[in-house]
Amino acid sequence: MTTTACSLCADIGGTLVFQGEKFRVIRPDEPGFPAFYRVVWTDHVAEFSDLGPDDRNLCMAAVIEVELALREQVQPNKINLAALGNMVPHLHWHVIARFDWDSHFPAPVWAAAVRPLNVSALAGVAARLAQADFAIKSALAKLCRGV
C-alpha cells in the first residue's frame, strides 16, 4: 500500500542502490554526508512494530548489511542508525557513516555544525561510494534470495 501524500511513497528519494520487493536502499543527497543511506520499507507503514516478525527480521537484516558494507568500504569511526519518522511517517532507517572529521561529529547530523566541511576528506569518501553501493547491492540481493 502506498499513499501519494507520502514523499517516500511518491518518490525514490535519492540515488537508488538496491530495489527489492519489500524495501529499497537509497543514498539521498545529504550535503556533507556522502555515505548517508536509507533503508525504506516499500509498504506505507509508520512504525517498525507495524511489520510482522518475518518482515521485522528482514528489515533489520537489511539495515545490518548496509552497516557492514559501509564499515568495510568507507571505514568510518562510527555508524549512526536512526528510525525517527517524525517528518516523514513512513518506515525508513537512516544508516550514516560518521567520521571524527565530519562537520557535525560527534553531534547528530541534524545538529548544528561544529567545524567547517573537510572537502578533501569528503572527496575521499565520495570516491569509495561506488564500491560501497556495489557491496550493499550484492549483500542485499543475496539476503533477498534467501527469503
For each residue, the residues with C-beta under 8 A, 3 or more apart:
1: 43 44
2: 6 9 10 43 44
3: 6 9 44
4: 9 10
5: 9 10
6: 2 3 9 10 44 88 89 90
7: 10 11 13 88 90
8: 11 13 40 44 88 90 92
9: 2 3 4 5 6 44 90
10: 2 4 5 6 7
11: 7 8
12: 16 24 26
13: 7 8 26 28 38 40
14: 26 27 28 29 38
15: 26 27 28 29 133
16: 12 19 24 25 26
17: 24 25 26 27 37 133 136 137
18: 24 25 136 137 140 141
19: 16 24
20: 23 24 42 62 140 144
21: 42 144
22: 41 42 43 55 58 59 144 147
23: 20 39 40 41 42 58 59 62
24: 12 16 17 18 19 20 39 40 42
25: 16 17 18 37 38 39 40 62 66 136 137 140
26: 12 13 14 15 16 17 37 38 40
27: 14 15 17 35 36 37 38 129 133
28: 13 14 15 36 38
29: 14 15
30: 33 34 36 109
31:
32: 102 103 104 109 113 117 122
33: 30 36 96 97 102 109
34: 30 122 125 126 129
35: 27 70 74 76 96 97 125 129 132
36: 27 28 30 33 94 95 96 97 109
37: 17 25 26 27 66 70 94 95 96 136
38: 13 14 25 26 27 28 92 93 94 95
39: 23 24 25 59 62 63 66 92 93 95
40: 8 13 23 24 25 26 90 91 92
41: 22 23 45 51 55 59 90 91 92
42: 20 21 22 23 24
43: 1 2 22
44: 1 2 3 6 8 9 90
45: 41 50 51 90 91
46: 50 85 89 90 91
47: 50 85 91
48: 51 56 59 83 91
49: 56
50: 45 46 47 91
51: 41 45 48 55 56 59 91
52: 55 56
53: 56 57
54: 57 58
55: 22 41 51 52 58 59
56: 48 49 51 52 53 59 60
57: 53 54 60 61
58: 22 23 54 55 61 62 143 147
59: 22 23 39 41 48 51 55 56 62 63 91 93
60: 56 57 63 64
61: 57 58 64 65 143
62: 20 23 25 39 58 59 65 66 140 143
63: 39 59 60 66 67 81 93 95
64: 60 61 67 68
65: 61 62 68 69 136 139 140 143
66: 25 37 39 62 63 69 70 95 136 140
67: 63 64 70 71 79 81 95
68: 64 65 71 72 139
69: 65 66 72 73 132 135 136 139
70: 35 37 66 67 73 74 76 79 95 97 132 136
71: 67 68 74 75 76 79 97
72: 68 69 75 135
73: 69 70 128 131 132 135
74: 35 70 71 97 125 128 129 132
75: 71 72
76: 35 70 71 79 97 98 99
77: 98 99 100 105
78: 98 105
79: 67 70 71 76 95 96 97 98
80: 94 95 96 98 108 109
81: 63 67 93 94 95 96
82: 93 94 96 108
83: 48 91 92 93 94
84: 87 94
85: 46 47 88 89 90 91 92
86: 89
87: 84
88: 6 7 8 85 92
89: 6 46 85 86
90: 6 7 8 9 40 41 44 45 46 85
91: 40 41 45 46 47 48 50 51 59 83 85
92: 8 38 39 40 41 83 85 88
93: 38 39 59 63 81 82 83
94: 36 37 38 80 81 82 83 84
95: 36 37 38 39 63 66 67 70 79 80 81
96: 33 35 36 37 79 80 81 82 109
97: 33 35 36 70 71 74 76 79 125
98: 76 77 78 79 80 102 105 106 109
99: 76 77 102 105 121 125
100: 77 105 106
101: 105 115 118 121
102: 32 33 98 99 105 118 121
103: 32 113 114 115 116 117 118
104: 32 107 108 109 111 112 113 114
105: 77 78 98 99 100 101 102 114
106: 98 100
107: 104 111 112 114
108: 80 82 104 111
109: 30 32 33 36 80 96 98 104
110:
111: 104 107 108
112: 104 107
113: 32 103 104 116
114: 103 104 105 107
115: 101 103 118
116: 103 113
117: 32 103 122
118: 101 102 103 115 121 122
119: 122 123
120: 123 124
121: 99 101 102 118 124 125
122: 32 34 117 118 119 125 126
123: 119 120 126 127
124: 120 121 127 128
125: 34 35 74 97 99 121 122 128 129
126: 34 122 123 129
127: 123 124
128: 73 74 124 125 131 132
129: 27 34 35 74 125 126 132 133
130: 133 134
131: 73 128 134 135
132: 35 69 70 73 74 128 129 135 136
133: 15 17 27 129 130 136 137
134: 130 131 137 138
135: 69 72 73 131 132 138 139
136: 17 18 25 37 65 66 69 70 132 133 139 140
137: 17 18 25 133 134 140 141
138: 134 135 141 142
139: 65 68 69 135 136 142 143
140: 18 20 25 62 65 66 136 137 143 144
141: 18 137 138 144 145
142: 138 139 145 146
143: 58 61 62 65 139 140 146 147
144: 20 21 22 140 141 147
145: 141 142
146: 142 143
147: 22 58 143 144
